[in-house]
Amino acid sequence: MELQLRPAVVSDLEQILAIYNHEILTGTANWNDQPKTFEVYLEWFQHLQQQRYPMWVAYDLAQQRVAGYAYYAEFRSITGYKHTIEHSIFISPDYKRQGLGKTLLNQLIHLGQQQGFHVMIGAIDSENIASIVLHERLGFVKTGHLAQVGQKFGQWRDLVLMQRQLDA
């Protein structure tokens, strides 16, 4: 499998949205309960670009499809948090457990460092052990466990907060 790592473009959005909506409907990595429309997602993507926050895709050249994507954005809209970002990574079910999460997260860490951010946050469902282990391996530290702060599929969910300092 030959993958190209590159910035996302508008023509990727239908495939990215399919990955995102699949997770909404079947998984617990995202606690939304309603799929997003293309129009809503396009508007969000354009806002992300206007704010100079990156979204990157892992693109399968042979299959001509997005295998996964990752981005970061502001952690909170209060100005005191302007040096802190929160990231998200989503992998197509067909490409899970192949190291794409690590590749994409490493890219986000690099970009965050280049842009001069101080801290990167990951907010992870407490049962997503693979993601927690990945974050630990890439230098993230567990800094919080919020019990029963969200719901998905009629169950209360716990949220693990992990962070990594990006600058020296």
N, C-alpha and C positions, 0 to 999 in steps of 0.2 A: 504494500500500500504506500503510495507516494502522496504525502500531505504537504500542502503549501500553507504556511502561516502568514497571514496578511490582514491588513485592516478590513473591516466589513464595509461593504458598499450597499447602496439601496437595492441593487439586484439580488443580494443575498437574503434580503429580509423575509421573503416568503418561506424559505427553508429554515431560517433562524426562528421565525414565528412558529413553524410546525414543531420544532424541537421544544420550544418554550410551552406551547399549548399542550403537547403530549405530556410534559412534566406536570402541568396544572391538572390534567385529567387523570393521571395515573400514579404520580409520585408525591413525595413529601419534601423534596428539595426546595419547593416553592409552595407557600401556603395560600396563594390565590385559589379561588374555587371556580372562577369563570374564565374561559378562554378569552384572549385578547383579539380584537379585530385588527386587520391589516392597517386601517386608517389610524387607530389609536397607537399601534406600535410604531408606525412611520413617524408620527408626530413626536413620540418619545425619543426615537432614534435621532431625529433632527435636533431636538433639544440637547441630547447628549453631545452631539457634534458641536453645537453652538457653544457649549460650555467647555469644549476642548477635552472631553473625557473620551478615552479610546474604547472601541469595541473591536476585537480581533476574532477572526475565524480560523479554524483548522479546516482546510478545504481539500477534499479527496479529489485529486486530479483525474484519476482513472474513472471514477463514478460521476464526476462533475457535480459534486454535492458537498454541502456544509456538514462536516462530521461533528463539529462542536463550536462553541463560541464563548467568549468571556469579555467582561467589561468591568470598569469601575466608575463610580460617580461619587458625589458628595455623601459624606456620612450623615450629616445633619445640615440644615440650611442656616443655622446660627453661625455668624462670622467667626466665632471662637474656634469652630471646628474646621476652618478652611484648609488646614494642612493635613486633614484626615480623610481618607477615602474608604469606601466599602465596595468590595468586589463580588461578582457572581460569575459562576461557570456552569454551563449546561452542555452536556454531551448527548448526541443522538444515541438512542438505545442500541443501534447497530454498531457503535464504535466504543462502547463502554469497556473498561478494564484493559485498555491498550496504551495507557500513558498520556492520553490527550489532556486530561485535567492538569497533570504536572507540567506539560509543555505550555499550556495556556496560562497557568498561574505564574510560571517563571517569566513569561513574557510580560504579564501585568506588573509583576514586581519590578522588572527592569524599566518599564515605562513610567511607573510611579516614581522610581528613583530619578529618572531623567527629568521628570516634571517637577522635582523638588518637594514631593510630599513627604511628610514625617512618619505617618503611621497608616498601615493598611489593615482594615478590619474584615473578617469573615464571620458571617452569621449563619450557623449550620444547624440543621435539625439534629438533635442529640442522638438519634438512632443511625445517622449517616456516619458510621465508624470509618469507612474508607476515606471520606473527605476529611474527617478529623485527623486521621493518621497522615494523610497527604500533607495537610497544613503543618503538622508537627515536623515532618521531614524537611519542609521548606522554611523552617525557622519561626513558625507562628507559635504563640504561647496561648494556652487557654486562660482567658481572663474573666470569664463569667459563665454562669449556668442559670438561665432564667426558666423556672419551672412553670409549665402550663400557661405560657403566654400567648399561645396561638392554637387554632384548631384546623384540622384537615381530616376529611372523611369521618366526621363525627367524633374524633378523638382529640383530647388535649395533647398538645405538642410542647416539648421543651426545646429551648434554643440555647446553643453553645456559642459564645462569643470568643473569637480568637483574633489575635493581633500580632503584627510584625512591624518593628521599627524599620523604616526604609533608609534613613540617613545615618551617618556615623555619629 
